[in-house]
Amino acid sequence: MKKKFLALALTAAMIGSLAACGGSDSASDSAESTQAVDLSGNYTVDELKVNIWDNNQKEGLQKIADEWTEQSGVKVSIEVVDWDNYWTLLEAGASGGEIPDVFWMHSNTAQMYMENDILLKLDDYIAADDSVDMDNYYEGVKNLYTRSDGNVYALPKDHDTIALLYNKAIFDEYGVDYPSADWTYEDMYEAAKTITEKSNGDVYGMAMNTSNNQDGWYNIVYAYGAQIINDTHDGTSIGSDEGKAGMEMVRKLLTVGAPQSVVAETGTDSLFMSGKCAMITQGSWMINSFYTAENGSDYAWAMMPYCDRNGNGSCDADERWSAYNGLGWAASAATADPNAAYSLISYFCSEQGQKEQAELGVTMGGMMGVSDSFANAFEGLDVSAFIQVEEEGNLFFRPYTRNTTVWEDALQQQGGFLDAWQNPDDAELMSTACDNAQTIIEDAIAAE
């Protein structure tokens, strides 16, 4: 779930030229399959092609898919395509090239794909499927893949949360206490400041990639009481006093962390794994990368800090927040065998498949109440912070509107937050950027 952003230019003209890797020449019937719903296992293809973009998940997902193959007799071939090429190839497929039978959907792109009927409509399949109850999935993920007319185009694959990753060896070297559930963002700032100063800048106390919003600054804004996009997806409070307070904390953290020029060149993950920074915030989808790293035994996870907004010295309701997002399993409207494609998706998203996904450490489930075993999936590493934040904090679904990439990209440019991020010593610059961001988001929503 890498958080780069890719603007799609999908049009209704693509619909008539969809092609399936299963041998179909077109998708003239669009998302409405001409094949009657039949979940009895009477399939017409020998193989389904599946595309994903995260190699860390392939092994576990292939294991689950192979179990479905044993039941169905249909082989599943999972191909990992890097994030940028994934969407390039999928868009090319939607324009007339080959498109996989089953693939992941993301919040950046779901609305455009659903509106242009490139995805198989799943409602009739869900109605005939006793193993799927839509009420059991996380609401934000479920709603994301449900079109405005109520039709469903993907089943929730997973959900993710954010936690604070730190290097115990660095904290020990500079005599700083480890992060804990009692940490505020002020505590995080002070710890980062101490490490940066004591190391004479050889080690950064923290690193934040401002282009990675879901696992970074979004969480701080919500902790301080503002919203990037409101619950009805028609406004923002980034320019409010609360929004400015949150972005002021972002600014302070940037003053004691790795400069954005360094982050742009090296990346936060590489800075952390090379021992050049003590803390980063990251998503649950990245656990395995750090678990298998050379110095992984030095790494530990803590819950995201909170903002003590009422000043009582403890974390109360609405003071600790983590973003969450979720991928969806979707099928091509032009797949040669919609019944087989849906059956595989259903197996991935059933309670059994979702629990196994968590047990294998692939990721947490899109279904509620199945992810406890995820905390025990990495022997010797405590990743309970990702589960704990759901129980002791609050989740907000990754902000989106119909054309999310329009305002997200604009926020990262000059006239948005770029100057403030690159010049964090100027507090007034950040305040002005918040006002600009308010206008950028409001204008983008009005144009949708």
N, C-alpha and C positions, 0 to 999 in steps of 0.2 A: 504494500500500500504506500508506495513512495508518493510524496506530495509535490511532484512537479505539476505543472498545469498545461493542458493542451487544448486549444480551442478547436472545436470541430465545426466544419462547415457542411453539415449534412442537410440534404434537401429531399423533398418528397420524390424528386426525379430518380433518386437512387433505388426506390422501392422496386421498380419494375426490372432492375438489372441485378438483383441479388443472385449469387450462385452458391451452391452448397458443395462442400467437399465430399458429400455423400453421393454426388452425381446429378443433382437437380440442376437444370439449366437456368431456372429463374424462380423468382418469388412472386409471381404475378398474383398469387392469392394472399400476398402480404402476410400479416401475422395470423390470419385465419387459416388453419390447416385444413386441407381437403381430406385428410386421413382421420377417420373417426377415432375418438379416444378409446384406447384399448390398453389397459394396464395388466393384462393377463400374461404378458411375456411373449406374445406372438410377434416377434420383431422381424423386420425385413432387411436389416443391414448386418454385416459381420463386424463392423468396427465404427466407433465414434471417435472423432478427433476433438481434443480439448486443448484450449489455450489458456495459460495463466502467465503472470509476470514475475513471480517470486520463487526462485529456485529453492529457498529454504523450506518451502511447503510441498515441493513436488513428491518427495519420497513418501511422506505420510498420506498425501492425497492419492497417490498411485496405489498404495496398500488398500485404502478404502475402496477405490475403483475396482481393484482386482477382485475384491469380495463380491462386488456387484456382478462382475463378469462371470464368476462361478455360478451365480444364480441365473443370469440372463443368457450366457453364451456369447455375448457381444464384447469384443475386445475394446479396451479404452486406451488410447494413446495420448498421453499428456505431454504437451510441448511448452517449454518455458521460453517466452519472448520478452526481451527487456522492455521496460515501460514505454519508451518513446516509440520503438518499432511495433509494439503491441497495438497501439492505437492507429499507427500508420497502416499496418496490415489489415486491421479490422475495418478501417474506413475504406481501404481499397477493395476489400471483400464486399462491403455494402454497396460499392459503386460498380460491381460486376465481376470482381475476381473471386477467388476461393475464400470462403469464410468457414471457420470451424463450426462443428455442430453445437458445442457447448463451450461457454467461456465466462469469464468474470465481467461484471459490470461495476462501475465506480460512481460515486456521487457527482463527480465532475461531468460525467457524460451521459448519465442515465436518462435525463429528461429528453435530450436530443434523439437518442436511439429509440426511446419509447414513442415519441411523437411521430417519428417517421416509419413506424411499423417494421423496423428491422429485426425486432425480437419476437419470438413466438409468444402469443398470448396464452397464459397458463391457467386461466380461470376454470375452464372445463376440466382440465386435468386435476386441479386442486379439489374440485367438487367431487371427483370420483376416487380420490386418494384418501384412505382412512389414516395414513401415517402422517398426514400434514394437517395441522390446525393453525391457521394464521394468527390466532390469538396468543400462541405460545412464543412468538418471536418478539425481539426488541422492537418497540413501536417505531423509533426513528428509522431503523433499517427497513422495516416492513413498509412504512409510508414512502420511503425514498423510491422503491421499485413498484409503487402503485400509481398508475397514471391518474390524472384529474378526473377521468370518467369512471374510476373505480376498478379498472382492469389491472391485473397483476402481470408483470413481465419478467420478474426474477424472484427467486426464493432467497431469503437471507442466508448467506454462507457463514458469516461470523460477526463478531463485534470486537473492537479493540479499545484499550484505554491507554493512558499516558502515565509514566512514573519517572522518578528522578534516579538517574544512574550516576554512581560515584566510584572513585578509585580509592579504596581503603589505604593503599600504600602511600598515596600522596597526602591524604589527610593525616596519617600517622607521622609522616616526615615533617610536616609543618605544624604539628600539635593542635590540630583542629578537630573538634568533636564531630563524629559522623552525623549525617542527616537523620532525623527521627520524625515520627508522626506529629511531634509538637512544633516542628519548624514552621515559621512564617516565611513569607518572601523576604522580609527584612533579615531574617536569620540566614537565608540563602545568600543574600547580598553581602552580609558581613563576613561569612565564611569565604566566599569567593574573593572578596577584597583582601582578606588576610593572606590567603594563599598566593595571590598575585603579587602582593607587596613583599612578603617574606622570601619569595623566590626571585625577587628583583625582575619579575616579568619573564623568567625562564619557563615558568609554568603558569598557564592561565587558570584562574579560579573556576571559570566556567566557559562554555562556548554555546552560542545560540545562532542557529541559521535562521535568519528572519524570513527567508522564503519558505521555510517549513512551518506553516502556521498551526496546523493541527497539533503537532507535538511540541509547540513552542509558545509563542506569545498569546495565542488565542486563550489558553488556559488562564493566564494572568489577568486578562481583561475580564473574564467571567468571574474570577475570584474577587475582583474589586467591585463587582456589581453591575457591569455593563454587558451588552450583547453585541456581537458583530452583526448578526441578523436576528431579528426578533422571532418569536414563536410562530407568527403568522406569515413570515417570509416577505414582509412588505415594508420593512424599515430597519433602522440600526440606532444604537445609542453610543457609538464609538466616540462621538463628539461631546457627550455629557460629562459632567464632573467626575462620575465614576469611571467612564472610559478614559478620561485624561489621567486619572489617578493610576489606573492600571498600566497605561502606556508610560507614565512617569517611572513606574517600577521597572518596566522593560528597559527604559533609557538608563536607569541606574545600573542595572545588571550589565548592560553593554559597556559601561565605563570601566568595569572591573573584569571583563571577559575578553575573549579573543576578538580583535577588530574584524569588521565584516570583510575587509580585504583579505585577511588571512583565512577566514572561513570560506570565502568564495574560492580561494586557491586550493585549500586542503580538505575542507569538509569537517563537520563537527565529529563524525564518527572516527575519522582517521586521526584527528587531533587527540581524541580521547584514547584510542587504542595505542597511540604512540607515546602516551604518557605526557602529552603537552598541555592537557587540561584536566581538571579534577572532577568536573560535573557537566553533564548534559541531561536534557530531558528527551525521552524517546518513547516510542510506542511498543506495545506488546508484540507486534509483528516482527520486531528486530531482536528479540531476546536471543534467539539461537546464534546470531552473528557474534554477540558478545560472549555467550556461553562457550563457544568453540574457539574464541580468540586465544592467542598465545599467552596473554597475561590474565585470562578470564578469572583465575582464582582471586585476583585482587579486586574484582568488581562486585558491587552490591546494588540492590534496588531499594528505594524508599518511596513512600507515597509522595505525590505532589505536595508542595507547601500550601499554606492557606494564607488568607489575608484577614487579620484580626480587625475587621471593620468596626466592631462595637467596642474594641479596646478592653475587653474583659480578661484577656490573657489566655483564652482557651478557644478551641475551634468549635464554632456553633454552626447551625444550619445555614446553608448558602455561602459559607466562607471558603470551602475547598471544592474545586471543580476539576474535572477531567473531561476533555473532549472524547467522544467516541464516534466511530464511523463503522461502516460494515459493507463488505462486498456482497454482491448478489450473484447467484448462479443463474445464467440466462442461456437460452438456446436460440439459434438462428431460426428466423421464420422460414428459411428455405432448407432446413435440414431434411434429408431424405426420409428419415423416420422420426417424426415428432414424438411418438410413443416411447421409443427407446431413449431419446434425448431427455424427455421429461423424467422417465424412470430413473436415469442416472442422477439427475438433479435431486429428485425426491430422496434417493438413497443418501446422498451427501447431506441433505437437510433434515432427514428424519432424526428422531431422538437418538437412535443407535449411532448413526453416522456423526451426529454432532458431538456426542459423548466421546466417540473414538477419536475424533479430531482433537479434542481437548486433551485426552489421555496421551496421545502421541506427541503433544507439544506443537502441533501444526499451528493452531491459534485457538482463541476462545470462540465459543459457539455463537451463532446468530439467534439461537433459541435460548430463552431464559432458563436458568436453573440447571444447566448442564456442564458448567465450566469449572466447578470446584477442583476437579482432578488436574486442571491445567497448572495449578500452583505447585503440583508435585511432579510435573513432567520433566523437570531438569534437575537431575540428581546432584545434590550438594549446593544448589543455588536456590535461594529463597526469592521467588517471584510473586509472593502473595500480595505485594503492594498493588498489583494490577486488579486483583479481586477485591482487596480491602477498600480501595477508593470507591467502589460501587456501594459498599456497605456503610462506610463512615463519611463519605463525601457525596458529591452530586455529579451526575453525568449530563453533558449537553451534547446534542448531536451536531456533528461538524456542520457549520453554517453553509447553507446553499440557497440559491434561488434558481430560476429557470436558466439563466445564463451566468453561472457562478464565475466562470473564468474571466468575464469582462471586468468585473470590479476587483476580483482578486489580483489579476495582473496589473491593473491600474494602481492598486495600493502599493505595489512594489516598485513603482516608477517615480521619477521626479514629478513633483506635484502631489505625490502620495506620501509614503513614509521613507522613501529612499534617502533623502538628505538627512533626515533625523537619525536614521539608523547608522549612517556613515559618519555623522558628527554628533555622537551621543553626549558630549559635554555641554551642548546648547539645549537647555530645558525649554526655552521659548519656541525653539524650532519644533520640538515634539508636540507642544500644545497646538501650534498652528497646523501641524500635520494631521492631528486628530480632527480639527475643523474641516480640513480639506477632505479627509477620509469620509466624514459624514456626508458631504456633498457628493463625492464620487459614488458612494453606494446608493444614495437616494436617487441620483440621476440615472444610474444603471438600472435600478428597479423600475423606475418610471418608463424607461425605454423598452422594457421587456413586454 
